[in-house]
Amino acid sequence: MENDTLKAFLSENAIKPAEVAYSASPRFLNKDRKPMEWKLRVMTSEECDNILRECKKKEFVPGTREVKITTDQEKFITELTTACVTYPNLNSEELQNSYGAVGAAELVHRMLTPGEFSDLANTVQQANGFDVGMKDKIKRAKN
């Protein structure tokens, strides 16, 4: 019995996360004058951990020998967002040159208004499962 239920957890039986289509801005229109859809991927926990690691920094506490590790949340959200956008290609040299940007992070901030970027970042976080709180998970587990 346990072997049967264990099979549900095997990699080949797990449902793969689907790519998410999202219209990040009404300012980018296709030939039919409808907002272009951006494509967002779901990343692995390992990829997310690597981004998080890059966004941590050590700070010495003045007057002590202690080191405090902090996370630059703004950088983390930007890096997570740019890593999940698969279309448009934010690493495209042509696209970056068009906006006078260097790098995906600078490009996405130049392409979108602050509100549009915030909405895109929220959508990326939801696609990666950051929108579900512990209360909701416990409630679902009990049902």
Secondary structure, DSSP 4 states (H G I P E B T S, - for coil): -HHHHHHTTSGGGSPPPPPEEE---TTSB-TTS-BPPEEEPPPPHHHHHHHHHHTEEEEEPTTSS-EEEEE-HHHHHHHHHHHHEEES-TT-HHHHHHHT--SHHHHHHHHS-HHHHHHHHHHHHHHTTTT--HHHHHHHHH-
